[in-house]
Amino acid sequence: MARSGIIYGDSGSYKTTAVKHFARYIYETTGKRTKLLSMDGGGWEPCAPEVTAGVIDPYRCTMVNPLPMLRKLSQGYWPEDPTQTAAEKLNMIPINWNEFGGIAIEGLTSISNALMRLCQDKAIVVGGEKEFNLSKFSQRVIVEGVLATEDFASATRGHYKFVQDQVYSLIMNCNGLPCDYALYTALESRTEDDDRSTVYGPQIVGKKATNQASSWVGDCIHSQGYAVERIVKTPDPADPSKMIETPIIDTVVRSYFKKHPDPATGLMFPAKPRVTPEMTGELEKIYPGGYYTPTTEHGFDRYMHAVDKLQSGKAVDSVRAWREAVDAKHGRGASAQKPRLPEPEKKG
C-alpha cells in the first residue's frame, strides 16, 4: 500500500514544481520512475526536464472518455500509447511497478470540474433527480451550412455527490497501488461546513469533499503565497535615459505541514505531516514554524527525506527501548527465552 499526500494552494504556489521534486525523491530513494496523470489546463511544463530525462512518464487524460479512463488509471493501468487521442484505440495495460515507484495526480480540482462538466454536457442522470429534466434545454446553430442542435443542462445535487464519490474512489484506489507514494495536488477552497462554519481545504466540487479530503491521505501540505515588495532600477517612462526606482511584487511560498491561520481572516488551513506524534516536535526543529520554503530546485523532496530520517531513526529506537523495558518487567527478556527445567517430583 502506497504512502500518500496532498499539496494544495493557490495557482503559482509551486504545486506542479513539487511534482518534479517528488519524482526526484522517488528516483533517489527507489531508483524508479514516476507516473504523472494530469488534467490541469496549465500542463506539466515545470516538470519538462524530468519528462525529457525519463524520470517522469506523463499522461494527460482528456474529456473524450474520462470516467472509465480515470478508474482504470487508479487501478494501476496506463495507456500503452500515451500519445493516442482516439478513445476507441486506447489500450490500457498494467503498470510495471518494478520500473515505477510513485504516481502523481496533478489536479484533483481540475478532475472534479471536468467530471461535473461531463455530467452536464452529456445530460447524465446519476441520482434520479426530479429537477434534472427542468434544467435541460437546447439551442440551434448552423454548422457548415447544416442546422444542428446543442443540448445544455445545469448541475444537480446528485452530480455533486457523484463526482465527490468518483474523486474519493480515485484517491483510495491509488493509495492501494503497490508503489512507494501517491501524491495529489489541488487548488485551495473556502467553503461552509454543515454547521455554516467557514472551512478551508483542497478544492473539490461540493462542500463536504473540501472538508474531508485531508483525511483521505497521509501528508497534507498547504502552500501559502506571500507578497513581498522589491525595488528595482528601471528606465523612466518620461525620460528613458534616466533610471528610477520601481517597486515590484514577488511571491514567496511557504509550504505548511502544520495547521496555520490565514493572514487575512485568521481561519485555520488544514495541514498535517505523516510522522508519528513523537516526531512532530523533531520535524519542527528541522523546519521551525511548521513549514518549508520551496524553490525551483528543492522543497518537497527535502521534506520527504527529513520525514524518512525521523521515522527510521529516533522513533524506532524509542519504541524498541520501551518494548525491551516492558518485556523485562514481564520476564520476557533474553533470559526468559531459556527453557525451564522440570521441577523434581514430590515424594509422598
N, C-alpha and C positions, 0 to 999 in steps of 0.2 A: 504494500500500500504506500502511495506516494505521500511525502510531506507536502504541505500546501500553504499558500499565502496569497494575499491580495494587496495590491498597491492602488490607492485611489487618490484623486486630486483634480484640480482644475487643469485645463489644457495648458501645456507648456511647463508642467511641473515634473518633467523628467520621467514620466511613466514608461514611454517607449524606450528611453535610454536605459531604464532599469532592466528591460528585457535583454539588452545586449550585455549588461553587467551580469545578469543571471546566467546567460548562455556561457559566458566565460567561466563563471564559478562552476557550472556543471562540467565543463570540459576539464578544468583544473582538478576537480575532485574525483571525477569518474572516468575521464578520458573519452567521454561520449558526447555526442552532439545533442542539439535541442530542436524539437519540433515547434513551429510557431504557426498558430491559427489566428488570422486577423479578419475582422470585418470593419475596422476603422477606416474612415474616409481618408485620413492623412497618410495611410500606408505605414511601411516599416523603414523609411529612409534612414533614421538614426542607426538602424541595425545593418545597413548596407555593407559595411566592411566585413562583418561576421557572416553575412549571407554569401558574399563573394568568396570568402575563405572557406566556406563549407562548414562553419561552426553552427550555423542556424539553417534549418531546412523549412522555408516558409510556404504557406498556402493561404490564399485569400478566398474565403467562402463567399459566393455571390448570392444574389436573390433569386436565382433560377430555381433552385431546389433546396433551400436551406434546412428545412426541418429534418428530413432523413439524413442529410449530409452531416449536420451537427451531431445527431445521435450516433452515427457510425464513427465519426471522428472521436467522440468522447468515449467510445468503447474500444479504442485502440486501433482503428483503421485509418488509412491515409490514401489519397488518390495515387494510383500507380503512375499517372502522368499529371502532375500538379498544374501544368500549363493548359490542360484540356478545359475548354469553357463550355462545351456542349454537355449538358447534364446526362443525356442518354448514353454518352460514350465514356463517362467517368467510371473507372473500375476501382473499387475500394479494396485494398489489400492490407493484411495485418502489418503493424509497425514492428520492425525488428528491434526489440528492446536491448539486444546485445550491442546495438550501434547507437541508440538514443537513450540518454539518461534524464532528460527533462522535457516538459511540454509547457508552452506559454500560450495563454488565451488572451489575445490583445483586444480588449474592448467588450466587456460584459454589457456596458451601456449601449454600444452600437448593435450588439447582437439582440438585446431585448427590444430596441427600437425597430430593428429590421423585422423581427417576428411580429411586432404589432402592425407594421405596415403590410406585411404579408396577409395577416388576418383581415385587414380592411380591404386591400386591393383585390383579394380573391373572394371576398364576402364569405369567409369561413365562419360557420356556426360551430362553436365549441361547447356551449353550455345550454343550448335550447332556449336562448334568451328571447322573450316575447318582444322586447323593444327593438330587436335587430332588424326586423322587416320594416319598421318605421324609419330606420336610419339609412336605408339604401335608396339610391336614386341614380338615374342615368342621364348622360348628356351626349348629344350627337356632334360629330365633327367630320369634315370631309378630308380624307387621306388619299392622296394620289388620284383625285377625281372620283373616289368612291365614298359614299356615305357610311360612316362607321359609328358604333355606339360604345361609349366608355362607361363602365359601371363604377360607382363610388359608394363608400359606406363609412360610417364613423365607428369608433371603438366602443365596445360594450364592457360591462363589468366582467363578463365571462372571459373576454380576451385578456384582461389584466391577469387574472388568476392563471389562465392557461400559459401565458408567457413566463410568469414567475415560476411555474412548475417546470417548464422546459429549461430555464436557466439553472434552477436548483438541480435538476437531473443531470445537466451538463457538468456541473461542478462535482457532484457526487460520483459520477462515472469517472471523470478524470482523476479525482482523488484516489480512486481504486485501481488505477493503472500501475503496472509493475515498473515504474520509473522512480527516480530519486525524489523529484519535486515537481509539483504542478503550480504554476504561477498565473494569476489573473490580474488584469488591470481594469479600471473603471473610472469614470468621472465621479466627482463628488456631488451629493444632493442634499438639499434641505427640505424636509417634509414633516408631516404631522403623524404622531403615533395615534393609536386608538383612543387614548385619553386626551387628545388635542394638544399634547405637549410637542414642542418642536424638537426634531432629532436630525442629526447629520449622519451620513454614511455613504457607501457606494451607490451610485445612481443606477437603479434597475427599475423598470416601469412599475408603478404601483407603490403604495406606501409601505406595505409590510416587508417587502424584499429589502428596501433600503435599511431598515432597522435590523433585519435578520442576517444579512449577507456576511457580516463579520464573523458570525458563529459557524458558518459553513466551512471555514478554513482555519489553518493554524496561525500563521503570521497575519496581522492586519496592520498595514502601514499607511498613514495619511501623509501625502506630500503637500505641504503648505508653502505657497509662494509669498514672498515679502518684497515690496517695492523699496529699492534703495537708490537714492539720488547720487549721481556722479557728475562732476563738472569736467567738460572737455573744451578744447580750443577749436573753434570753427570760424570760417570766413564770415565777416559782417555782411548781411544782406544789402545794406546800404552802400558799403564800400568793400568789395571783395579783397582789396589789397590789405585790409586790416583783419586782425583776428580778435574775436570776442569770446568770452566765457559763456558756454551754453550748458544748461542742466539737462541731463538725460536720465532716464529711469531704467535701472537694471532690476532683474528679478533674481533674488537669492532664495533657493529652495531648502527647506528643512523637511526631512522625511521622518516623521514621528512614529515610534513603536510604542508609545505610551499615550494614554488619553491626555488631551490638552485643549484649552479653551480657544474659541475663535476670537481673535483680537478685536473684532467689531462688536460681537454680540455676547461674548462670554459663554456661549453654549459649547458643550464638550464634543469634540470629534472622537469617535471610537478608534482605538488602536490597541494592539497587544503584540508581544513577542511570543515565540513558541518555546522559550526556555522554561525550565522548571521554576516554580516560585522562589526556591532558594537562590537561584542565579540571577533573578531580576535586578537585585542591587549591584551584582558584579557587572552586569551588562551596562548599567547606568554609570558605573565608574569608567567604562571604556567610552561611553557616549553620554557625557553629562547633559542633563536636560531632557533625556529620553528621545533624542533624535540624532540622525547622522546627516551630513551635508553632502548630497550627491554632486558630482561634477561630470564632465563629459567622459572622464577616464575611469572613475571608480564611484562606488556608492553601495548598491545593494549587495554586490559581491563581497565587499569587505565586511558588511554587516553579517552576512551568512557565515563567513569564515570565523568571525568573533563568536557567533552563536554555537557553531560546531565545537570550537575550542572549549567553551564553557560547559557544554553538555557532556563532553567526553573527559573532562578533567575533574575539577573540584566536586561537581555534583555527584559523579560516580564514586569518587573516593569517600565523600561524606556518607553516602548511603551504605557503602561497603563497611566502613568503620562502625556505623550504627548497627548493622546486622551482626557483625562479629561480637559487639558488646552484648546484644540481646541473646545470641547463641551461647555465649559464655555464661550468662545469667541462668539460662535454662539447661545448662550442661550439654550443649550441642556443639562444643568446640572440637578441636582436633583430637583431644583426649577422649571425647565421647564416642569417637569412631572405633576405639579399641574394643574387641569382643569381650564380653563379660564371662568370667569363669563360673561354672555352675557351683552353686552352694553345696557344701557337703550334706549328705543325708543325715538326718537326726535319728539316733538310735532310741528306741523306746525303753 
